Amino acid sequence: MKTLQNLNMNMVKPRKPHPLLQQQAVSTYDANRQLLKLKFMCGKYILQSDRASFSKNKVDDTCRVCYKSPETLQHMVLECSGLSAVRDPILRDIESEIEKSFPCLWQSYTQDQKVTALIECTVLYKKHKLSKVECQRLHKIDFQCRRLFFTLHTKRFKIFELSKGAASARPLNTISKSVCSGNSAGNLLITKEPDGCYNSVDPLGSSRL
C-alpha cells in the first residue's frame, strides 16, 4: 500500500472509476498529462530520493536539477529553484481555482498537505461521496494540476537531456567541471554504459543521467 500513499482511498469504490478519472481528456496531449499524473497518484514516479532508497544510499539523492537539496516529492513540486520559472505561473492558476471553491484553505495548508492536494485534489473535500457539481469543480482544479506535473516533468527531462549532451560533447571520460551549473559535488567522472546512457560518479554517490 506504500505506493498508493498519494491516493485518496476514500474515493476508491468497487467497480467505479475514481472521480478524477471520470472526466474525458480534451486532447491527446491532455491524455498524456492524465497518464503522467496517475504515476504520481500511484507513487510510481521515480525521483532521485527513490533511487537512493532502492540502492540503499549507494546513489546520491541530491536533485539533478538544482543540486541543492535531496530530490523528494515536495522538493520537485514546490521547492526546486531550477523548476520555479515553469512552476510558479501554474501554481498561481491552481491557487486561484482553489480559492473560488475553498476560500483561505490553501493558505492554511502545510507544504505536505499542498503536495497531497496537488496530486489528489479530492482531499479538498472532507467527505467520501461527491455531488456532480463538486466533481465538476474538482475537474477544473485537476486540469491545472495535470498541467503542473506534466510541465515539471518535461522541464526536468529537458535538463537531464542537456546534461547528457554536455557530457557526450566532451572528448574525455573525466570531466573536470560540473556538467550542470550549481553542482557543488566537485569533479564528475562520466562513463558511457553499453545502452548509450551516461553514468555520473561524484564523491556523494552515482546516478544515471
ZIHUCOR-V68493 format. One record per pair of residues at least 12 apart in sequence whose C-alpha atoms are under 7 Angstrom apart, sorted by sequence separation. I is the first residue (numbers start at 0). GAP is how many residues later the second one is. D is the distance in Angstrom with one decimal. If there is no record, write none. Layout:
i=[I:I]
gap=[GAP:GAP]
d=[D:D]
This chain:
i=[48:166:174:175:187:188:196:47:165:174:187:188:47:65:173:174:187:47:65:173:174:186:65:121:162:172:173:64:120:162:172:184:172:184:48:120:48:47:48:46:46:117:6:163:5:6:5:3:5:3:4:73:76:2:3:2:2:73:97:96:163:93:159:93:93:89:89:86:85:86:82:40:39:40:64:64:36:5:7:33:36:5:6:32:5:32:35:7:66:18:65:66:10:32:66:9:19:59:59:58:59:57:58:59:58]
gap=[12:12:12:12:12:12:12:13:13:13:13:13:14:14:14:14:14:15:15:15:15:15:16:16:16:16:16:17:17:17:17:17:18:18:21:21:22:23:23:24:25:27:34:34:35:35:36:37:37:38:38:38:38:39:39:40:41:41:43:44:45:47:49:50:51:54:58:61:65:65:69:78:79:79:91:94:109:110:112:112:112:113:113:113:114:114:114:115:115:116:116:116:117:117:117:118:119:144:145:146:146:147:147:147:148]
d=[4.5:6.6:6.6:6.6:6.2:5.2:6.7:4.9:6.4:5.7:5.7:6.7:6.6:6.5:6.7:6.0:5.2:6.4:6.3:4.8:6.8:6.7:5.3:6.8:5.9:6.5:5.9:5.8:6.7:6.3:5.3:6.4:6.0:6.7:6.4:6.6:5.5:5.4:5.7:6.3:6.7:5.8:5.3:6.8:5.2:6.3:6.4:6.9:6.5:4.8:6.9:6.9:6.9:5.7:5.8:4.6:6.8:6.3:6.7:6.0:6.2:6.3:6.3:5.9:6.9:7.0:6.0:6.6:6.9:6.8:6.7:5.9:6.6:6.7:6.8:6.7:6.1:6.4:6.6:6.4:6.6:6.9:6.4:5.6:6.9:6.9:6.7:6.7:6.3:6.7:6.6:5.3:6.0:5.6:6.9:5.5:6.5:5.7:4.4:4.8:5.8:5.9:4.8:6.8:5.9]
